[in-house]
Amino acid sequence: MRSLPLADPGTPPTTGPGRLLWWFARRQWGIQTTGLALGITLMGCQALLPYLVGHAIDGGLTHGFGTDLFRWVAALLALGVVSSAAGALGHRYDVACWLRPAFTASELVGLKAARSGHAITAELPTGEVVSAVANDSLRIGELYANLSRFVGSVVAYGVAAVLMLRIDVTLGLVVLLGLPVVAVVLGRLVKPLHRKQAAQREASGRLTTLGADTVAGLRILRGIGGEAVFTGRYAAQSQEVRRRGVAVAGTQSWMDGLQVLLPGLFVGLLLWLGAHRALAGTITPGQLVTTYGFAAFLAWPVQNATIMLQAATRAWVGAAKVLGVLRVVPATGVRAASADSPAPGAALVDETSGVRLEPGRLVGLVSADPDEAAAIATRMGRFDDEAEAPTPVTFGGARLADLPKAEVRARIVVAEATPHLFSGRLGVELDVRGGAGDDELHRVVALADAHDVLDSVPGGLEGDLPEKGRSLSGGQRQRVALARALLVDPEVLVLVEPTSAVDAHTEARIAARLAQARRGRSTLVVTASPLVLEHVDEVQLVADGRLVARGTHDELLDGAAGARVAAAYQRIVGRRLDDEGEDDGWGAATDGTAGPDEDDEHDDVVEDVYARREGGER
């Protein structure tokens, strides 16, 4: 049995739940077949047990304590050994048959979520994706865990029926006809149970989504006084889940009750007929004991069949939900790569805006609208192939969407403005591609000026970060994300507002170190901070989504690109706007809220920059 998780979970069919469940079965045919053989052996041994006991009793009554009795006792002992071994090994294989599909389904959902980009959150609520991993995948696995006992029960039923026919035709016919009647009656409850379970699953998924959204936005809710409203919504949805669960429980209780009642009636009928046959001398005392043994045993196959029906129902619902995730069309990489890989040192160009990142250059991207510049930078990282149409992003002349997705991810890294941190050891959080030593980790921590993070996390690099790095301040999270991006050291690095949450002195130190660390490597920094722009090789100014000027920071300030450009650029990077805001000449109005006029410390550092540029003193 191969270890989990699988190196390659495979490519499942997405045409329907039945096809998906059959695919899982074929993927583990070896252990599933072994499990079936052990299940048949176990249940077959249990079916033979009443038959051997009856013969042992008749042999003892007829011949006393002789070889005949001992022969049957020896057979019972051998049967017990085989049954015990099959049960122990069978349980191991049943668990394996459960875990492999369950974890494979979880792995497939995880990979789909990781590779789909924003498409999965645009199409499905977060709760649906979470429930597919936490609930539905386990339900799928339950089907295969119960399969061997079910098949073994069917075989045992056949063995018991044949042996009963040999003892007495009437008793054999009762066995042959009675159990199918019981199974049909119980099966009538499966369809309504299926329907109610699906409704309960839908309500549970909505509850998970609502809970996740509420927790994520709790701070905002407190700020606007909306806690009570959202608490009420969560309570209402919780009650809906409860009502759906009660509906499921009602049908389930009927099935559980009939599962006890119907086999009990069947056993009573079989014993009544057997006792009359024994009194009439039609069967022997040992055969009467055999009849009772079969009557007691056959309740087990009925129970296994009922469990299998329930497992199959839940697995079908779970497979349908997993398919809902697997059918999401990823935002990138749907089409096969059709272009040759560009040589190292290729230029990255956004044809829509005209922004161009030449190899080995450190470029600052500036816009009066930060979202506009961030959109250009994100587009240059290929997060949505449709966003490139009709004007593409090119890398070395080749359309970015035509290149192998894995190569694009390896060569071009985009660090967005909002840092996303995960729980776990800090060193692992930084070293996302693995293989870095402590010296490398400390180097990038120093580059990002994040020494205080090591002090605030107990254990430093070996310490644990909580979920989303919530124990860190906004500036610390930003610097951890920057250190993580620098450690990857890609051919092309795109940083979106990497210093927006840090103080001015820290920003100045990071800017100088970043320029030194990325010297000779292609780097694009979206920023309007003069503390960063002072260190870049070139600044590219965009307005209304188009490149309008390019040059060094000093050239754009001094008017080398024209007075109109200089005025607009000074308003953006100097942030000296009047309180009511004004138009920058390209139709983009700014309101002054982005400026640090209220931040005396930032003003001091900015003035130092301009003083050094002019060769004077503040």
Secondary structure as the mmCIF struct_conf table of DSSP 4:
data_model
#
loop_
_struct_conf.conf_type_id
_struct_conf.id
_struct_conf.beg_label_comp_id
_struct_conf.beg_label_asym_id
_struct_conf.beg_label_seq_id
_struct_conf.end_label_comp_id
_struct_conf.end_label_asym_id
_struct_conf.end_label_seq_id
BEND BEND1 LEU A 4 PRO A 5
BEND BEND2 ALA A 7 ALA A 7
BEND BEND3 THR A 15 THR A 15
HELX_RH_AL_P HELX_RH_AL_P1 PRO A 17 ARG A 27
TURN_TY1_P TURN_TY1_P1 GLN A 28 GLN A 28
HELX_RH_AL_P HELX_RH_AL_P2 TRP A 29 HIS A 63
BEND BEND4 PHE A 65 GLY A 66
HELX_RH_AL_P HELX_RH_AL_P3 THR A 67 SER A 116
TURN_TY1_P TURN_TY1_P2 GLY A 117 GLY A 117
HELX_RH_AL_P HELX_RH_AL_P4 HIS A 118 GLU A 123
BEND BEND5 LEU A 124 LEU A 124
HELX_RH_AL_P HELX_RH_AL_P5 THR A 126 SER A 131
HELX_RH_PI_P HELX_RH_PI_P1 ALA A 132 ASP A 136
HELX_RH_AL_P HELX_RH_AL_P6 SER A 137 ILE A 167
HELX_RH_AL_P HELX_RH_AL_P7 VAL A 169 GLY A 187
TURN_TY1_P TURN_TY1_P3 ARG A 188 LEU A 189
HELX_RH_AL_P HELX_RH_AL_P8 VAL A 190 ALA A 216
TURN_TY1_P TURN_TY1_P4 GLY A 217 GLY A 217
HELX_RH_AL_P HELX_RH_AL_P9 LEU A 218 ILE A 224
TURN_TY1_P TURN_TY1_P5 GLY A 225 GLY A 225
HELX_RH_AL_P HELX_RH_AL_P10 GLU A 227 LEU A 279
TURN_TY1_P TURN_TY1_P6 ALA A 280 GLY A 281
BEND BEND6 THR A 282 ILE A 283
HELX_RH_AL_P HELX_RH_AL_P11 PRO A 285 PHE A 297
TURN_TY1_P TURN_TY1_P7 LEU A 298 LEU A 298
HELX_RH_AL_P HELX_RH_AL_P12 ALA A 299 LEU A 326
TURN_TY1_P TURN_TY1_P8 ARG A 327 ARG A 327
HELX_LH_PP_P HELX_LH_PP_P1 VAL A 328 PRO A 330
BEND BEND7 ALA A 331 THR A 332
BEND BEND8 ARG A 335 ARG A 335
HELX_LH_PP_P HELX_LH_PP_P2 ALA A 336 ALA A 337
BEND BEND9 ALA A 339 ALA A 339
HELX_LH_PP_P HELX_LH_PP_P3 ASP A 340 ALA A 343
BEND BEND10 PRO A 344 GLY A 345
STRN STRN1 LEU A 348 ASP A 350
TURN_TY1_P TURN_TY1_P9 GLU A 351 GLY A 354
STRN STRN2 VAL A 355 LEU A 357
TURN_TY1_P TURN_TY1_P10 PRO A 359 GLY A 360
STRN STRN3 LEU A 362 SER A 367
BEND BEND11 ALA A 368 ASP A 369
HELX_RH_AL_P HELX_RH_AL_P13 PRO A 370 ARG A 379
TURN_TY1_P TURN_TY1_P11 MET A 380 GLY A 381
BEND BEND12 PHE A 383 PHE A 383
HELX_RH_AL_P HELX_RH_AL_P14 ASP A 385 GLU A 388
BEND BEND13 PRO A 390 THR A 391
HELX_LH_PP_P HELX_LH_PP_P4 PRO A 392 PRO A 392
STRN STRN4 VAL A 393 PHE A 395
TURN_TY1_P TURN_TY1_P12 GLY A 396 GLY A 397
STRN STRN5 ALA A 398 ARG A 399
HELX_RH_3T_P HELX_RH_3T_P1 LEU A 400 ASP A 402
BEND BEND14 LEU A 403 LEU A 403
HELX_RH_AL_P HELX_RH_AL_P15 LYS A 405 ARG A 411
STRN STRN6 ILE A 412 ALA A 415
BEND BEND15 ALA A 417 THR A 418
BEND BEND16 SER A 423 SER A 423
STRN STRN7 GLY A 424 ARG A 425
HELX_RH_AL_P HELX_RH_AL_P16 LEU A 426 LEU A 430
TURN_TY1_P TURN_TY1_P13 VAL A 432 ARG A 433
BEND BEND17 GLY A 434 GLY A 434
HELX_RH_AL_P HELX_RH_AL_P17 ASP A 438 LEU A 447
TURN_TY1_P TURN_TY1_P14 ALA A 448 ASP A 449
HELX_RH_AL_P HELX_RH_AL_P18 HIS A 451 SER A 456
BEND BEND18 VAL A 457 VAL A 457
TURN_TY1_P TURN_TY1_P15 PRO A 458 GLY A 459
HELX_RH_3T_P HELX_RH_3T_P2 GLY A 460 GLU A 462
BEND BEND19 GLY A 463 GLY A 463
STRN STRN8 ASP A 464 LEU A 465
HELX_RH_3T_P HELX_RH_3T_P3 GLU A 467 GLY A 469
TURN_TY1_P TURN_TY1_P16 ARG A 470 SER A 471
BEND BEND20 LEU A 472 LEU A 472
HELX_RH_AL_P HELX_RH_AL_P19 GLY A 474 VAL A 488
BEND BEND21 GLU A 491 GLU A 491
STRN STRN9 VAL A 492 VAL A 496
BEND BEND22 GLU A 497 GLU A 497
TURN_TY1_P TURN_TY1_P17 PRO A 498 ALA A 501
BEND BEND23 VAL A 502 VAL A 502
HELX_RH_AL_P HELX_RH_AL_P20 ALA A 504 ALA A 517
TURN_TY1_P TURN_TY1_P18 ARG A 518 GLY A 520
BEND BEND24 ARG A 521 ARG A 521
STRN STRN10 SER A 522 VAL A 526
HELX_RH_AL_P HELX_RH_AL_P21 PRO A 530 LEU A 533
TURN_TY1_P TURN_TY1_P19 GLU A 534 HIS A 535
BEND BEND25 ASP A 537 ASP A 537
STRN STRN11 GLU A 538 ALA A 543
TURN_TY1_P TURN_TY1_P20 ASP A 544 GLY A 545
STRN STRN12 ARG A 546 GLY A 551
HELX_RH_AL_P HELX_RH_AL_P22 HIS A 553 ASP A 558
TURN_TY1_P TURN_TY1_P21 GLY A 559 ALA A 561
HELX_RH_AL_P HELX_RH_AL_P23 ALA A 563 GLY A 574
TURN_TY1_P TURN_TY1_P22 ASP A 579 GLU A 580
STRN STRN13 GLU A 582 ASP A 583
BEND BEND26 GLY A 585 GLY A 587
STRN STRN14 ALA A 589 THR A 590
BEND BEND27 GLY A 592 GLY A 592
TURN_TY1_P TURN_TY1_P23 THR A 593 ALA A 594
BEND BEND28 GLY A 595 GLY A 595
TURN_TY1_P TURN_TY1_P24 ASP A 597 GLU A 598
HELX_RH_AL_P HELX_RH_AL_P24 ASP A 600 GLU A 614
TURN_TY1_P TURN_TY1_P25 GLY A 615 GLY A 615
#
